């Protein structure tokens, strides 16, 4: 993993398996079925890194031979919050790593003219202040949806939030950091830039279309 002074909130997950799978994910010839599997696998590998600093507490456990003290994640269960619809493709991978996690949902879409997010659905556990949240979205592009999603979580009481994406644009990382400097971003790649229509370059295309076969 690595951060830079230019992007202090961003951690790029440089694990060899993440980087290998990301190259396959970028390939325009990768079919929908394989694309889904790759998103799932990368999300699980990245979640391992993104949860590395979760708080732990002592807890007794009876082994087959004796009682001892082990460690468990402290507090309420981790809550995953995919941004609909593309974020759904990352949920199952993270759940395989943290099967007890709760899942909320945030419905946002980007207006194609203004490139700004439009909010249409929000549902998370009621005890948000007591939970750690991981927001899931394959792309951190303009940053509008990310900022809106995090703002909605904070209004609901959340204070511990991470943002997990596959590829990020510098513009999106800066915008999220300016609005929410307390939210760490985990990405498999910091890509070069956005083009005029707000897509990441080199990117991997429209993640939602490629996940659900609507391209």
N, C-alpha and C positions, 0 to 999 in steps of 0.2 A: 504494500500500500504506500501511498505517498501524497503529501500536500505540498503546496507552494505558497510563498508569501503573496503572490498575485491573487490567489484564490484560497484564502485561509479556511473557508468553510467546506472546501471540497476535498474528498479523499478519492483518489483513483485506485481501484482495485487491480493490481498488476499481476495477479496470480496467473501462471502460465496457462492453466486450463480455461480461465475466464477469457484470456486474450485469444486463445486458439478458437474457442467457440464463437467469440465475437466476430472474428474474420468470416466464419461460415455464415453467421447471421447477416452480415452485410451483403453477401453475395446475392445479386439480383436473380440468380437461377435457383436459389434455395426454395423448395416448394413449401406450401403452407404447413403441411404436417411436420416437416423437419424444422421449420421456423418456430412453430409452437414448442416443440421439444427443446430447442436451443434456448428460447426465452425462459422456459421452466428451469432448465439446468443452470443457466447463468444466474438467475434469481436466487436459487438455493445456495450456490457458491458465494455470491455476494452477501447474502444475508448472514452467512457465517462471520464475515468480516464486520458487517454493520452492527452486529449485536455483541461485539467483543467486549464492550464496556458496560454491559448491563449489570446492575447491582446484584450482589449475592448476599445470602445470609446462611448461617449455620442451621442444619436440620438433622435430627437423629434418624438413623436408618438401621434396621436389623438385617445383617448379612446372614448367610447360612450358619455362621460360626459365632457371631457375637454382635452386640450393638456398638455402633460407632457414630461419629459425627461426619456428615457429608455437607455439601454445599448445594443450594438451590437458588434459582432466580428469585429475588425479593420482590414483594409488592404484587399488584394485580397482574393478570395475564397480559402478555404483549398483545397489542391490537394492530392488525394490518389494515390499511385503508387504501385500496386501489382507487385510482381516478378512472372512472368509466370512460371509455370502454377498454382501452388498451391495457390499463393497469391490471385487468382481470387475468391477463396472460401470465402474470408474475406470482399470483397468489398461491397456486398449488405447490410451486417449488419451495416457497418460504414455509408453507405449512408442513411439508415433509421434514423440514429441519426443526420447526417449532409446532408440533401438531396440536398443542393446547391453545394456540393463539386464537383470539377472537378476530372476526372480520367485520369491519364497517364498510361503508361505500360513500364515495363522493361523486356525483354526476356533474361533469363539466364538459362543455364543448367549446371549440374556438371558432368565433365568428370569422368567416373567411375574408371579410372586408376590413374589419378593424384589427383582426388577430387577437382580440381580447376575449377572455373566458366568459362564458355564460353559465351560471349555476342553475341546475334544475333538480338536484337530489342531494340530501345529506342525511346519513344515518350512522351513528356510532354509539357505543355503550354510554350510558348516562353518567357513569363515574369517571369521566375523562381525566379529571385532575389526578387520579390515582394510578394512571396507566402510562406505559411507554407506547408511543405510536410510531409506526413505520409507514410512510406514504409511498405508494408504489405507482410508478408511471415509467414506461420504457424510455420516454424522451423528455429531456429538460431543454426545451427549445427557446421560446421567447421568455419563459418564466412566468407568464401570466397565470396559467392554470395552477402552477405550483404555489405561487404567492396566494392565490385565492383559496386553495385547499388548506394551506397552513393557517391562513387567517380564520377560516371557518372552524378549524379544530381549536384554535386558541379561544375563539368566542365560546366554544363549548366547554372550556376549562382546561384543555390540554396544555401542559407545560414542557413535556419531554417528547420531542418530535424529531425523527430522522426522515430524510428523503432518499429513496433508493431508485435509481434509474440505470438504464443501460448505456446510453450516450447522452452527453450534455454539450450544449453550446456555451461559449464564454458569456454571451449576452444573458442567457438564462441563469447561469450561476451567479453572475453579478446582481441581477435583478432580485433573485431570491435572497442573496446575502444582504443586500441593501434593506429589504423589507423585513427580513427575519434573520439577523446575524447569529441567533442562538440555534439555528437548525443546521445540523450537519448534513452534507450531501455526499452520497456514495455513488460513484459511476464507474463503469468499466472503461470509459474513454471520455476525455475532454476533446471534442472535435474542433474543427477549424473555425467555423462561422455559420451564420444563418444566411440563406439567400432571400431574395426579395419577397417570396411568398411565405417566409417563416419556417422553412424546412432546414434541418441541420445538414451541413456539408462536412465530410463526405456522407455521414449519416448511414441510414439503412432503409430509407423510404418512409412511407406511412406505416408505422408499427401496427395500428389498428387494422388497416386494410390487409396487411400481410398476415396478421394473426387469424383473421376471420374470413379470409378469402374474398374480400369485397373490392379488391383493386381492379 
